[in-house]
Amino acid sequence: MGKETRLFKSKERKSREEVVTFLHELADKISTGAVTLSQGTEELQLELPENLVLEVQVEDEEKKTKGTEHSLEVELKWYDNDQSAAALKLK
């Protein structure tokens, strides 16, 4: 397995409407192919390729004191120099 390096992490409590606003803004940035994430003085710029791998996962985890924690995870993945993107355009 390769080494994993965390480049950015954010965890904040937000209202459902604030989450909706964030996701809409993120979707707009993804459509342009350029996403900038920032928190305080920390900033990360991403250039996204035309084709991405979309992974959606739902989990439940039992917490001893708080009960069941539910999570909905949306993950985008891509590789440097992904040749499958070029192959998709040729078809």
C-alpha positions in Angstrom: 0.0 0.0 0.0 1.1 3.5 -0.7 1.7 6.2 1.9 -1.3 8.5 2.6 -0.7 12.2 3.4 -3.5 14.4 4.6 -3.3 17.7 2.9 -6.4 19.4 4.4 -9.1 18.6 6.9 -12.1 20.6 8.2 -14.7 19.6 10.7 -17.4 22.1 11.7 -20.9 21.9 13.0 -23.2 23.7 10.6 -27.0 24.0 10.0 -28.5 22.0 7.2 -28.9 25.2 5.2 -25.2 26.1 5.6 -24.3 22.7 4.4 -26.5 23.1 1.4 -24.9 26.4 0.6 -21.4 24.9 0.9 -22.2 22.0 -1.3 -23.7 24.2 -4.0 -20.6 26.4 -4.0 -18.4 23.3 -4.1 -20.4 21.9 -7.0 -20.0 25.2 -8.9 -16.2 25.1 -8.3 -16.0 21.4 -9.4 -17.8 22.3 -12.7 -15.0 24.8 -13.5 -12.3 22.3 -12.7 -10.6 24.4 -10.0 -11.4 24.1 -6.3 -9.8 26.2 -3.5 -10.3 25.0 0.1 -9.5 27.3 3.0 -9.7 27.4 6.7 -8.1 30.2 8.6 -4.7 30.8 7.0 -4.6 27.3 5.5 -5.4 27.1 1.8 -5.3 24.2 -0.7 -5.9 24.6 -4.5 -6.9 21.6 -6.6 -7.1 21.3 -10.4 -9.6 18.6 -11.2 -9.6 16.5 -14.4 -12.6 16.1 -16.7 -13.4 12.6 -15.3 -13.5 11.7 -11.6 -14.4 8.6 -9.6 -17.4 9.3 -7.4 -17.8 7.2 -4.2 -20.8 7.5 -1.9 -20.9 5.7 1.4 -23.4 5.6 4.3 -22.3 4.2 7.7 -23.7 3.8 11.2 -21.4 3.7 14.2 -22.4 2.9 17.7 -21.0 5.5 20.2 -21.1 4.5 23.9 -22.4 7.8 25.3 -24.2 9.5 22.4 -25.9 6.5 20.6 -25.7 5.9 16.9 -23.6 8.2 14.7 -24.8 8.3 11.1 -22.5 9.4 8.3 -22.9 10.1 4.6 -19.6 10.4 2.8 -19.1 11.7 -0.7 -15.6 11.2 -2.0 -14.0 12.3 -5.3 -10.9 10.5 -6.6 -8.6 10.9 -9.5 -5.0 10.1 -10.6 -2.2 12.2 -12.1 -1.9 11.5 -15.8 -5.0 9.3 -15.8 -5.1 7.8 -19.3 -8.7 6.6 -19.0 -9.9 10.2 -19.4 -8.2 10.4 -22.8 -9.6 7.0 -23.7 -13.2 8.1 -22.8 -12.9 11.1 -25.2 -11.8 8.8 -28.1 -15.0 6.7 -27.9 
